[in-house]
Amino acid sequence: MRIWNTCAGIKAFAEKKYANGDKKPEVKIFEENDGPPTGKPVNIRVTALTLDDAIHASDAILAYMREESEMDALIDLDDDRPEMQQVVKFHPRQESVSEYGLAPGQVTAMTATALNGYPAGKFRQQTGKWI
């Protein structure tokens, strides 16, 4: 259970650091299902409005995790971001968007859903656990 206290600390750090800004990243923390018997690997995904914002937020969160004593439950801390980042820029044509009565943000969100997927709901594993 201590790892989830550590994860809550990471999210709290991001909330506090970006509380007054418009560049607040979204921080998702999740366990891998194929971890070793001593503990499961934890992945932290940071997303933001721009790639630069996501990189800066990731760097700040990683520095926090390496420096804070409350993060000692995390072992083998590693940064596995790829060297090259892929970015898809999508600018919907305003006349086409208006034709369907949509806002540009709605079209951009639909495009992001098509590229990144969208959780349709939870399901129950054979063990009875809902994920």
N, CA and C of each residue as an Amber inpcrd file, in Angstrom:
protein
   393
   0.8170000  -1.1930000   0.0000000   0.0000000   0.0000000   0.0000000
   0.8620000   1.2590000   0.0000000   2.1130000   1.1240000   0.4320000
   2.9760000   2.2870000   0.5070000   3.2290000   2.9040000  -0.8670000
   3.3010000   2.0630000  -1.9000000   3.5480000   2.5910000  -3.2380000
   2.4370000   3.5430000  -3.6630000   1.2050000   3.2500000  -3.2780000
   0.1110000   4.1380000  -3.6760000   0.1500000   5.4390000  -2.9000000
   0.6880000   5.4410000  -1.6760000   0.9170000   6.6960000  -0.9710000
   1.9670000   7.5140000  -1.7090000   2.9890000   6.8390000  -2.2260000
   4.0170000   7.5000000  -3.0160000   3.4150000   8.0760000  -4.2880000
   2.5550000   7.3310000  -4.9360000   1.9040000   7.8030000  -6.1600000
   1.0180000   9.0090000  -5.8750000   0.3240000   8.9780000  -4.7460000
  -0.5010000  10.1260000  -4.3600000   0.3780000  11.3460000  -4.1380000
   1.5860000  11.1300000  -3.6060000   2.5250000  12.2300000  -3.4120000
   2.9700000  12.8390000  -4.7360000   3.1670000  12.0020000  -5.7380000
   3.5600000  12.4900000  -7.0630000   2.4500000  13.3390000  -7.6620000
   1.2230000  12.8480000  -7.5700000   0.0960000  13.6240000  -8.0980000
  -0.0770000  14.9300000  -7.3260000   0.0970000  14.8780000  -6.0040000
  -0.0220000  16.0900000  -5.1860000   1.0620000  17.0980000  -5.5610000
   2.2760000  16.6180000  -5.8260000   3.3570000  17.5010000  -6.2580000
   2.9720000  18.2250000  -7.5520000   2.4670000  17.4700000  -8.5310000
   2.0850000  18.0720000  -9.8150000   0.9550000  19.0790000  -9.6220000
  -0.0290000  18.7320000  -8.7900000  -1.1470000  19.6520000  -8.5270000
  -0.6470000  20.9520000  -7.9050000   0.2500000  20.8320000  -6.9340000
   0.7610000  22.0080000  -6.2250000   1.6460000  22.8590000  -7.1410000
   2.5460000  22.2030000  -7.8710000   3.4860000  22.9360000  -8.7230000
   2.7730000  23.6960000  -9.8380000   1.7020000  23.1280000 -10.3610000
   1.0130000  23.7500000 -11.5000000  -0.3570000  24.3180000 -11.1150000
  -0.5770000  24.5900000  -9.8320000  -1.8840000  25.0580000  -9.3610000
  -2.2710000  26.4070000  -9.9480000  -1.3120000  27.2870000 -10.1630000
  -1.6280000  28.6480000 -10.6130000  -1.3760000  28.8680000 -12.0940000
  -1.0880000  27.8300000 -12.8280000  -0.7480000  28.0120000 -14.2300000
  -1.7140000  27.3430000 -15.1740000  -1.6250000  27.7380000 -16.4300000
  -2.4700000  27.1320000 -17.4540000  -1.7610000  25.9700000 -18.1430000
  -0.5420000  25.6490000 -17.6970000   0.2320000  24.5590000 -18.3020000
   0.1920000  23.3110000 -17.4340000  -0.8960000  23.1240000 -16.7120000
  -1.0180000  21.9980000 -15.7890000  -1.0770000  20.6810000 -16.5710000
  -0.1600000  19.7720000 -16.2690000  -0.1560000  18.4800000 -16.9700000
  -1.1570000  17.5180000 -16.3490000  -1.4800000  16.4910000 -17.0970000
  -2.2850000  15.3930000 -16.5640000  -1.3290000  14.2620000 -16.2370000
  -1.3800000  13.7840000 -15.0020000  -0.4750000  12.7350000 -14.5370000
  -1.2850000  11.4730000 -14.2860000  -0.9400000  10.4110000 -14.9920000
  -1.5940000   9.1150000 -14.7980000  -0.5570000   8.1290000 -14.2920000
  -0.9150000   7.3990000 -13.2390000  -0.0080000   6.4190000 -12.6500000
  -0.7140000   5.0760000 -12.6500000  -0.0510000   4.0700000 -13.1820000
  -0.6700000   2.7570000 -13.2360000   0.3900000   1.6740000 -13.1130000
  -0.0250000   0.5250000 -12.5780000   0.8640000  -0.6130000 -12.3860000
   0.9050000  -1.4700000 -13.6310000   2.0480000  -2.0850000 -13.8680000
   2.1690000  -3.1020000 -14.8980000   1.7100000  -4.4200000 -14.3010000
   1.1000000  -5.2560000 -15.0860000   0.5880000  -6.5290000 -14.5820000
   1.6240000  -7.6410000 -14.5770000   2.7750000  -7.4070000 -15.1520000
   3.7610000  -8.4770000 -15.2580000   5.0100000  -8.2050000 -14.4200000
   4.8270000  -7.6180000 -13.2490000   5.9580000  -7.2550000 -12.4020000
   6.5620000  -8.4350000 -11.6710000   7.7280000  -8.2130000 -11.0650000
   8.3780000  -9.2710000 -10.2900000   7.6400000  -9.5180000  -8.9790000
   7.9200000 -10.6220000  -8.3030000   7.2030000 -10.9420000  -7.0720000
   7.4200000  -9.9330000  -5.9480000   8.4900000  -9.1300000  -6.0110000
   8.7600000  -8.1800000  -4.9330000   7.9700000  -6.8950000  -5.0820000
   7.4270000  -6.6470000  -6.2000000   6.6530000  -5.4330000  -6.4170000
   6.4290000  -5.2250000  -7.8970000   5.3740000  -4.5260000  -8.2080000
   5.0410000  -4.3190000  -9.6080000   5.6580000  -3.0200000 -10.1180000
   6.0900000  -3.0180000 -11.3760000   6.5600000  -1.7670000 -11.9600000
   5.4090000  -0.7720000 -12.0650000   5.7340000   0.4710000 -11.8800000
   4.7470000   1.5360000 -11.9670000   5.1270000   2.4270000 -13.1380000
   4.1710000   2.7290000 -13.9850000   4.3720000   3.6570000 -15.0890000
   3.7000000   4.9720000 -14.7520000   4.3620000   6.0490000 -15.1060000
   3.8020000   7.3790000 -14.9110000   3.7530000   8.0320000 -16.2820000
   2.5690000   8.4010000 -16.6950000   2.3840000   9.0450000 -17.9950000
   1.9900000  10.5040000 -17.7560000   2.7350000  11.4040000 -18.3720000
   2.4820000  12.8360000 -18.2270000   2.0740000  13.3770000 -19.5900000
   0.9160000  14.0080000 -19.6450000   0.4650000  14.6310000 -20.8810000
   0.1660000  16.1030000 -20.6020000   0.3160000  16.9220000 -21.6280000
   0.0740000  18.3580000 -21.4970000  -0.4010000  18.8990000 -22.8410000
  -0.7150000  20.1800000 -22.8690000  -1.2190000  20.7800000 -24.1040000
  -0.1830000  20.7760000 -25.2250000   1.0820000  20.9980000 -24.8760000
   2.1340000  20.9790000 -25.8830000   3.2040000  19.9720000 -25.4690000
   3.9990000  19.5610000 -26.4270000   5.0790000  18.6230000 -26.1520000
   6.0920000  19.2360000 -25.1840000   6.4280000  20.5200000 -25.3920000
   7.3760000  21.1810000 -24.4850000   6.8600000  21.2080000 -23.0610000
   5.5710000  21.4940000 -22.8800000   4.9860000  21.4930000 -21.5340000
   5.0720000  20.1040000 -20.9000000   4.8180000  19.0720000 -21.6850000
   4.8830000  17.7040000 -21.1660000   6.3140000  17.3360000 -20.7860000
   7.2750000  17.7410000 -21.5970000   8.6840000  17.4480000 -21.3000000
   9.1200000  18.1590000 -20.0220000   8.7800000  19.4440000 -19.8880000
   9.1560000  20.2000000 -18.6840000   8.4960000  19.6090000 -17.4410000
   7.2320000  19.2470000 -17.5510000   6.5330000  18.6510000 -16.4060000
   7.1360000  17.2940000 -16.0540000   7.4510000  16.4980000 -17.0570000
   8.0720000  15.1920000 -16.8080000   9.4160000  15.3500000 -16.1110000
  10.2030000  16.3140000 -16.5720000  11.5020000  16.5600000 -15.9430000
  11.3400000  16.9790000 -14.4870000  10.3680000  17.8600000 -14.2120000
  10.1380000  18.3260000 -12.8400000   9.6810000  17.1800000 -11.9430000
   8.7900000  16.3390000 -12.4400000   8.2850000  15.2120000 -11.6490000
   9.3940000  14.1930000 -11.4060000  10.2020000  13.9160000 -12.4160000
  11.3070000  12.9720000 -12.2580000  12.3210000  13.4950000 -11.2400000
  12.6440000  14.7840000 -11.3090000  13.5710000  15.3770000 -10.3290000
  12.9950000  15.2750000  -8.9230000  11.7010000  15.5370000  -8.7890000
  11.0400000  15.4140000  -7.4820000  11.1520000  13.9880000  -6.9470000
  10.9020000  13.0090000  -7.7970000  10.9510000  11.6110000  -7.3570000
  12.3630000  11.1970000  -6.9520000  13.3700000  11.7560000  -7.5970000
  14.7530000  11.3920000  -7.2710000  15.2540000  12.0950000  -6.0120000
  14.6920000  13.2550000  -5.6790000  15.2040000  14.0640000  -4.5720000
  14.4520000  13.8710000  -3.2610000  13.1790000  13.5610000  -3.3090000
  12.3670000  13.5030000  -2.0930000  12.5490000  12.1900000  -1.3490000
  12.7300000  12.2850000  -0.0410000  12.9170000  11.0780000   0.7780000
  11.6490000  10.2340000   0.8400000  10.4860000  10.8570000   0.6630000
   9.2440000  10.0710000   0.7110000   9.0750000   9.1720000  -0.5100000
   9.9570000   9.3170000  -1.4810000   9.8930000   8.5030000  -2.6930000
  10.8060000   7.2870000  -2.6140000  11.3050000   6.9520000  -1.4150000
  12.2510000   5.8450000  -1.2930000  11.6190000   4.4820000  -1.5700000
  10.2980000   4.4060000  -1.6610000   9.6450000   3.1340000  -2.0180000
   9.8450000   2.8070000  -3.4980000  10.1920000   3.8080000  -4.2750000
  10.4400000   3.5870000  -5.7030000  11.8890000   3.1560000  -5.8870000
  12.0710000   1.9800000  -6.4590000  13.4180000   1.4910000  -6.7270000
  13.5890000   1.3380000  -8.2300000  14.8240000   1.3290000  -8.6700000
  15.1370000   1.2160000 -10.0980000  14.3950000   2.2620000 -10.9190000
  14.3940000   3.4890000 -10.4280000  13.7140000   4.5910000 -11.1030000
  14.4200000   4.8830000 -12.4200000  13.6720000   4.8510000 -13.5070000
  14.2620000   5.0060000 -14.8270000  13.3610000   5.8640000 -15.6980000
  13.9680000   6.6030000 -16.5680000  13.2560000   7.4420000 -17.5260000
  13.3050000   6.7260000 -18.8660000  12.1670000   6.2360000 -19.3390000
  12.1780000   5.4840000 -20.5950000  11.4830000   6.2290000 -21.7280000
  11.5500000   7.5620000 -21.6650000  10.9980000   8.3390000 -22.7770000
  11.8420000   8.1040000 -24.0290000  11.2060000   8.0090000 -25.1700000
  11.9720000   7.8100000 -26.4020000  12.7470000   9.0750000 -26.7760000
  13.8440000   8.8850000 -27.5110000  14.6490000  10.0260000 -27.9570000
  13.8270000  10.9460000 -28.8700000  13.1380000  10.3430000 -29.8060000
  12.3140000  11.1160000 -30.7370000  10.8670000  11.0680000 -30.2820000
  10.2370000  12.2020000 -30.2430000   8.8340000  12.2890000 -29.8650000
   8.0070000  12.4760000 -31.1410000   6.9230000  11.7420000 -31.2310000
   6.0400000  11.9140000 -32.3740000   4.8810000  12.8070000 -31.9640000
   4.6180000  13.7990000 -32.7700000   3.5280000  14.7340000 -32.5000000
   2.6870000  14.8350000 -33.7570000   1.4000000  14.7480000 -33.5830000
   0.4750000  14.9430000 -34.6910000  -0.2370000  16.2650000 -34.4460000
  -0.0790000  17.1910000 -35.3730000  -0.7660000  18.4760000 -35.2570000
  -1.9950000  18.4290000 -36.1510000  -3.1030000  18.8070000 -35.5710000
  -4.3680000  18.7530000 -36.2990000  -5.0590000  20.0950000 -36.1460000
  -5.3250000  20.7510000 -37.2550000  -6.0200000  22.0330000 -37.2540000
  -7.2750000  21.8880000 -38.1180000  -8.4360000  21.7110000 -37.4860000
  -9.6530000  21.5390000 -38.2860000 -10.0150000  22.8200000 -39.0300000
 -10.5520000  22.6540000 -40.2210000 -11.0130000  23.8130000 -40.9980000
 -12.2930000  24.3430000 -40.3740000 -12.2870000  25.6180000 -40.0330000
 -13.4030000  26.2230000 -39.3150000 -14.7160000  26.1010000 -40.0900000
 -14.6700000  26.2690000 -41.4010000 -15.9100000  26.1920000 -42.1840000
 -16.5050000  24.7870000 -42.1550000 -15.6430000  23.7840000 -42.1740000
 -16.1350000  22.4070000 -42.1030000 -16.6740000  22.0810000 -40.7150000
 -16.0130000  22.5760000 -39.6900000 -16.4570000  22.3460000 -38.3200000
 -17.8150000  23.0050000 -38.0890000 -17.9590000  24.2360000 -38.5390000
 -19.2140000  24.9730000 -38.3640000 -20.3660000  24.3280000 -39.1150000
 -20.0600000  23.7210000 -40.2430000 -21.0840000  23.0650000 -41.0520000
 -21.8280000  21.9940000 -40.2490000 -21.1310000  21.3440000 -39.3170000
 -21.7250000  20.2970000 -38.4930000 -22.1250000  20.7920000 -37.1080000
 -21.9970000  22.0900000 -36.8580000 -22.3950000  22.6500000 -35.5810000
 -21.4940000  22.2440000 -34.4220000 -20.2310000  22.0140000 -34.7110000
 -19.2810000  21.5990000 -33.6820000 -18.3080000  22.7210000 -33.3570000
 -17.6430000  22.6040000 -32.2320000 -16.5610000  23.5160000 -31.8700000
 -15.2460000  22.8680000 -32.2780000 -14.2220000  23.6620000 -32.6240000
 -12.9330000  23.0780000 -33.0120000 -12.3620000  22.1360000 -31.9380000
 -12.5580000  22.4470000 -30.6750000 -12.0710000  21.5950000 -29.5920000
 -12.7200000  20.2220000 -29.6010000 -13.9990000  20.1620000 -29.9800000
 -14.6910000  18.8710000 -30.0550000 -14.0880000  17.9970000 -31.1550000
 -13.7840000  18.6020000 -32.2790000 -13.2020000  17.8460000 -33.3930000
 -11.7970000  17.3800000 -33.0240000 -11.0240000  18.2430000 -32.3800000
  -9.6780000  17.8670000 -31.9480000  -9.7380000  16.7210000 -30.9370000
 -10.6950000  16.7810000 -30.0080000 -10.8530000  15.7150000 -29.0110000
 -11.2390000  14.3960000 -29.6870000 -12.1100000  14.4580000 -30.6940000
 -12.4840000  13.2400000 -31.4230000 -11.2830000  12.6450000 -32.1420000
 -10.4470000  13.5000000 -32.7100000  -9.2490000  13.0340000 -33.3990000
  -8.2830000  12.3860000 -32.4120000  -8.1060000  13.0100000 -31.2460000
  -7.2200000  12.4440000 -30.2190000  -7.7430000  11.0930000 -29.7490000
  -9.0540000  10.9640000 -29.6390000  -9.6560000   9.6920000 -29.2370000
  -9.3680000   8.6160000 -30.2800000  -9.4390000   8.9840000 -31.5510000
  -9.1620000   8.0160000 -32.6150000  -7.7060000   7.5660000 -32.5810000
  -6.7910000   8.4620000 -32.2310000  -5.3700000   8.1180000 -32.2060000
  -4.9500000   7.4230000 -30.9170000  -5.4770000   7.8870000 -29.7790000
  -5.0270000   7.3890000 -28.4760000  -5.9720000   6.3880000 -27.8360000
  -7.1510000   6.2450000 -28.3680000  -8.1360000   5.3550000 -27.7670000
  -8.9350000   6.0670000 -26.6930000  -9.9720000   5.4210000 -26.2440000
 -10.8430000   5.9850000 -25.2230000 -11.3810000   4.8390000 -24.3780000
 -11.3180000   4.9560000 -23.0530000 -11.8550000   3.8600000 -22.2300000
 -13.3740000   3.7750000 -22.3720000 -13.8450000   2.6540000 -22.8540000
 -15.2750000   2.4700000 -23.0680000 -15.9950000   2.0850000 -21.7910000
 -15.2670000   1.5690000 -20.8160000 -15.8780000   1.1760000 -19.5500000
 -14.9910000   0.1920000 -18.8200000 -15.4560000  -0.2640000 -17.6780000
 -14.7070000  -1.2260000 -16.8890000 -15.2100000  -2.6320000 -17.2030000
 -14.3450000  -3.6040000 -16.9770000 -14.7680000  -4.9820000 -17.1290000
 -14.1900000  -5.8060000 -15.9930000 -14.7930000  -6.9520000 -15.7620000
 -14.3780000  -7.8080000 -14.6610000 -13.5160000  -8.9490000 -15.1870000
 -12.3570000  -9.1250000 -14.5370000 -11.4700000 -10.2290000 -14.8890000
 -12.0270000 -11.5190000 -14.3180000 -11.4220000 -12.6410000 -14.7120000
 -11.8540000 -13.9400000 -14.1800000 -11.6740000 -14.0100000 -12.6770000
 -10.7370000 -13.2330000 -12.1550000 -10.5090000 -13.2400000 -10.6980000
 -11.5880000 -12.4620000  -9.9530000 -12.4320000 -11.7690000 -10.6730000
 -13.4860000 -10.9760000 -10.0480000 -13.1070000  -9.5170000  -9.8500000
 -11.8780000  -9.1680000 -10.1830000 -11.4040000  -7.8050000 -10.0070000
 -11.8670000  -6.9350000 -11.1740000 -12.4190000  -5.7580000 -10.8720000
 -12.8500000  -4.8230000 -11.9100000 -11.6860000  -3.9440000 -12.3080000
 -11.4640000  -3.8230000 -13.6220000 -10.4100000  -2.9220000 -14.1120000
 -10.9520000  -2.0490000 -15.2050000
